[in-house]
Amino acid sequence: MENEKLKKTTANVPSLPSPALCIPGTTNDTEPDEQPDLSKHQGRTRSFPHERGIWASYVFIDYGDSDGWLEMQNECKTLLNDASTTVEFNPIDRMHLSLTKTFTIRHHNINPFVANLREQLAGRRRFRLEFSGVQVYVNEERTRTFLGVRVAEESYGALNALVTSLDECLREYKLPLYYTDRAFHVSILWCLGDREADVRKELPALTAVFERVYEEEYCDISQQVKTLWFKCGNKSFHFDLI
């Protein structure tokens, strides 16, 4: 669930910090020394430990309920899993496009922060995004690999304007700002480990899937963005665009 800094590695593959785990039914109100059960999280580890009163948070565009995106995800998942006998690719539970880094915020700051977001986002107009292909990404620790769909560069204008406004809110609370070297994308699949080479071999076939499904489901995949979301622990807030 989560955007991640994109920088080129020696293999020309963007590198991502570990996304926050979005685990339904959990909050950040656990003891700092509590040991996570990795079997419950498909082997994933958190990029920062639980701490009472501190909530993992991010702002995003939600694509989780789109039939077109689900078709893209399912077909790419089938292709990758059929091509590999040693690794299992898993669907991203809630496909989204991140507009902030994953950050932590204290419980007593949530409502004031949401109020600031509403002020910054007031009057923002709806927009449509174009997408340009698939790309393999890895996290900075190279413990997880992702398949993502790239936003076309001609659509960066609206996203950059939103990020600028969101950064103003983050700066006021001394929270980390978004990346200056931006590569907006929607992650659709993930697997454990560094599987960059495996995925790169399948990029031509994955690209063919993307092009076919994108053409067939264009209106759904590139549907107008009407709402932004802020997820904070187990709480979600929405901001409607005009």
Secondary structure as UniProt FT lines:
FT   TURN            10..11
FT   STRAND          14..16
FT   TURN            24..25
FT   TURN            32..33
FT   HELIX           38..41
FT   TURN            42..43
FT   TURN            52..53
FT   STRAND          54..62
FT   TURN            64..65
FT   HELIX           67..83
FT   STRAND          90..91
FT   STRAND          96..98
FT   STRAND          103..106
FT   HELIX           107..109
FT   HELIX           110..121
FT   TURN            122..123
FT   STRAND          131..139
FT   TURN            140..141
FT   STRAND          144..151
FT   HELIX           153..155
FT   HELIX           156..172
FT   TURN            173..174
FT   STRAND          185..192
FT   HELIX           196..201
FT   HELIX           203..216
FT   HELIX           218..221
FT   STRAND          227..232
FT   TURN            233..234
FT   STRAND          235..240
//
